[in-house]
């Protein structure tokens, strides 16, 4: 399907949980956030229904996000259900990789194609500072497990403050070069001020060619990361919510005062 700006919408990002096992400084406060009530979180059946509808209307790329998707109970089962939908050519997941060492092979067996891994530094002390709770060795094990399983290409998402020449970013760049990993630099964003930039090494941030919708864990279909617009699939039904999201997708986002990165999936 095409939106009102003649952009072909073929990419759906699906947040399966608002929970995370890290507390990254640019994503959530140190105390965490109040989680969405269990009965407000979409069931596997609801998520699959939305994806089936989207695929039948032109979506062929699906990315599973969070929060941290690997903390959602039964995530491998959900991946298998999504992978069974005919018409998806690219099924990926964005993860912090803390739990990936135990999930990589089961995810591949379930039908996941590849992973993007968040990694903002390779220094253990800095990693602890940025994530507040994480151990970088867990990420390294997750990367190794993904490679051994064949979840490739493995892409690394590195959030930067100003430039990709920053010390942390430079270290990640060297690490990726030495380990054959694809690297994308993502400038730190601010939903409330509308601060965002194009992704270095990726295709994000180009509003004129934006091809994506976002499904939050509580069922909101969002046409734009930097917009308060949201159309809930439980309130409107999948078809009405989907058509409304595409029909109201803005030419360029401005601000988002109602969402957080922890529940919208970035």
Secondary structure as GFF3:
##gff-version 3
##sequence-region A 1 266
A	DSSP	beta_strand	11	15	.	.	.	ID=ss1
A	DSSP	three_ten_helix	38	40	.	.	.	ID=ss2
A	DSSP	alpha_helix	44	56	.	.	.	ID=ss3
A	DSSP	beta_strand	61	65	.	.	.	ID=ss4
A	DSSP	three_ten_helix	69	71	.	.	.	ID=ss5
A	DSSP	alpha_helix	75	83	.	.	.	ID=ss6
A	DSSP	beta_strand	90	95	.	.	.	ID=ss7
A	DSSP	alpha_helix	100	110	.	.	.	ID=ss8
A	DSSP	beta_strand	114	118	.	.	.	ID=ss9
A	DSSP	alpha_helix	124	131	.	.	.	ID=ss10
A	DSSP	alpha_helix	136	149	.	.	.	ID=ss11
A	DSSP	beta_strand	155	160	.	.	.	ID=ss12
A	DSSP	alpha_helix	167	179	.	.	.	ID=ss13
A	DSSP	beta_strand	182	187	.	.	.	ID=ss14
A	DSSP	three_ten_helix	207	209	.	.	.	ID=ss15
A	DSSP	beta_strand	212	215	.	.	.	ID=ss16
A	DSSP	beta_strand	220	222	.	.	.	ID=ss17
A	DSSP	beta_strand	231	232	.	.	.	ID=ss18
A	DSSP	alpha_helix	233	236	.	.	.	ID=ss19
A	DSSP	alpha_helix	238	247	.	.	.	ID=ss20
A	DSSP	alpha_helix	261	264	.	.	.	ID=ss21
###
